Amino acid sequence: MRIRRWLAGAVCSLAVATVGVVAIPSTAFASQYQSSNCAWETSYSYYTCITQNWNSKTANGRPYVEVDNYTVAVTTFGHNPGSVTFSLDTIAGAQGGVLNGGYCVNCTQEWRSGSYGGNGSWQFTYTPSWSGWWIDVGGPHNYQCGNVLATFRHGGSQWNLQVPGVCQGHL
């Protein structure tokens, strides 16, 4: 018997011994996960991360993902950060069949923070409008993903930091 787990477009297989016959319902129990990616802004040492809080289950032999929310965190470890400000542009997207009917076609949502600066840490939590929907991520171009672009300003200069996205499924 082989157990398969679908994560971020990759299939991982684990061989297990068969001890007896196990009845698995058409909708298996959900498992809860977090996926994160981070990036450094090296001029003034701002560390920016995005975390996707998501659940996974298999129904009728298909992998489904439900995203609860995205958390974006920014921490400064730098010198003279009081003169630097930043803003965040966070985007989430989903596409795929919805468990129990319907289809999410290019579902997207964007959140823009205000301007922040100084020493410390900031955390923002964003919940997509399709939170609670179990979306099939097993097919091509079926996914639930999020990313963040941080824009920094200092004096008359402005620069961007693209944090690698977090994604379940296949873009």
C-alpha positions in Angstrom: 0.0 0.0 0.0 1.3 3.5 -0.8 0.2 6.7 1.0 0.6 9.9 -1.0 0.7 13.4 0.2 0.4 16.3 -2.2 2.4 19.4 -1.1 3.3 22.4 -3.2 3.0 20.5 -6.4 5.3 17.6 -5.4 4.1 14.1 -4.8 5.9 12.3 -1.9 5.2 8.6 -1.4 5.7 6.5 1.7 5.5 2.8 1.6 3.7 1.2 4.5 3.0 -2.4 5.5 -0.5 -3.7 5.2 -1.6 -5.1 8.6 -5.3 -5.5 7.8 -8.1 -3.9 5.8 -8.7 -0.3 6.7 -11.8 1.5 5.6 -11.1 5.1 4.7 -14.0 7.5 4.4 -14.4 9.4 1.1 -13.4 12.6 3.1 -10.3 11.9 5.2 -9.5 13.8 8.4 -8.0 17.2 7.8 -4.4 18.0 8.8 -3.2 21.6 9.7 0.0 23.1 8.3 2.1 26.3 8.1 4.3 27.2 5.1 6.6 30.2 5.3 9.1 32.1 3.2 11.3 35.0 4.3 13.7 37.5 2.8 16.2 40.1 4.1 16.3 43.7 3.1 20.1 44.1 3.4 20.5 47.9 3.5 18.8 48.5 6.8 18.2 44.8 7.9 14.5 44.3 7.7 13.4 40.7 7.8 10.1 40.1 6.1 8.1 36.7 6.1 4.9 35.4 4.8 3.2 32.4 6.4 0.3 30.5 4.9 -1.9 28.7 7.5 -3.6 25.9 5.7 -5.4 22.6 6.0 -5.2 19.5 3.9 -7.4 16.5 3.2 -8.2 13.9 0.6 -11.8 13.5 -0.7 -12.8 11.0 -3.3 -9.1 10.4 -4.1 -8.3 14.1 -4.7 -6.1 16.4 -2.7 -7.8 19.5 -1.2 -6.4 22.5 0.6 -8.3 25.1 2.7 -6.4 28.3 3.6 -7.3 29.9 6.9 -5.2 33.0 6.5 -1.8 34.6 5.7 0.4 36.2 8.2 3.0 38.8 7.2 5.7 39.7 9.7 8.4 42.4 9.5 11.2 42.8 12.0 14.1 45.2 11.9 17.6 44.4 13.1 19.3 47.3 11.5 21.1 50.6 12.1 19.2 53.9 11.9 15.9 52.3 11.0 14.0 55.3 12.3 14.5 57.0 9.0 13.3 54.1 6.9 9.6 53.4 6.3 8.0 50.4 4.6 4.6 49.3 3.2 3.4 45.9 2.2 1.4 44.7 -0.8 0.1 41.1 0.0 -1.7 39.1 -2.7 -3.4 35.7 -2.3 -4.9 33.6 -5.2 -6.7 30.3 -5.6 -7.9 28.3 -8.5 -9.6 24.8 -8.6 -12.7 22.9 -8.0 -14.4 23.5 -4.7 -15.4 20.4 -2.6 -19.2 19.9 -2.7 -19.6 22.0 -5.8 -18.5 25.1 -7.6 -15.2 26.3 -9.0 -12.8 29.1 -7.9 -11.6 30.7 -11.1 -8.6 33.0 -10.6 -9.9 34.0 -7.1 -7.6 36.8 -6.0 -7.5 39.3 -3.1 -5.0 42.1 -2.3 -4.2 43.8 0.9 -2.1 47.0 1.2 -0.7 48.1 4.5 -0.1 51.7 5.6 3.4 53.1 6.0 5.4 51.9 9.0 8.9 52.6 10.3 11.2 52.6 13.3 12.5 49.9 15.5 10.5 46.7 16.3 8.3 44.1 14.8 5.0 44.2 13.0 2.6 41.5 12.2 -0.4 41.5 9.9 -3.0 38.8 9.4 -5.1 38.6 6.2 -8.0 36.2 5.6 -9.0 35.6 2.0 -12.7 35.7 1.1 -12.6 32.0 0.1 -11.2 30.9 3.5 -13.1 27.8 4.5 -13.4 26.5 0.9 -11.7 23.2 0.2 -10.1 23.7 -3.2 -8.8 20.8 -5.3 -5.0 21.3 -5.8 -4.3 18.0 -7.6 -4.7 19.2 -11.2 -2.6 21.4 -13.5 -3.0 25.1 -12.6 -4.9 24.3 -9.4 -3.5 26.1 -6.4 -3.8 28.3 -3.3 -0.9 30.8 -3.1 0.2 34.0 -1.4 3.1 36.5 -1.7 4.2 39.8 -0.4 6.1 42.7 -1.9 7.7 45.1 0.7 8.4 48.6 -0.5 11.1 50.6 1.5 11.6 54.3 1.5 14.5 56.4 2.8 14.9 60.1 1.9 14.1 60.3 -1.8 14.9 56.6 -2.5 12.5 53.7 -2.8 13.3 50.0 -3.4 11.3 46.8 -3.3 11.8 43.4 -1.7 9.9 40.5 -3.2 9.4 37.7 -0.7 9.2 34.2 -2.3 5.6 33.1 -2.3 4.0 30.2 -0.4 2.0 27.9 -2.5 0.1 24.6 -2.3 -0.7 23.0 -5.7 0.4 23.7 -9.2 0.7 27.2 -10.7 
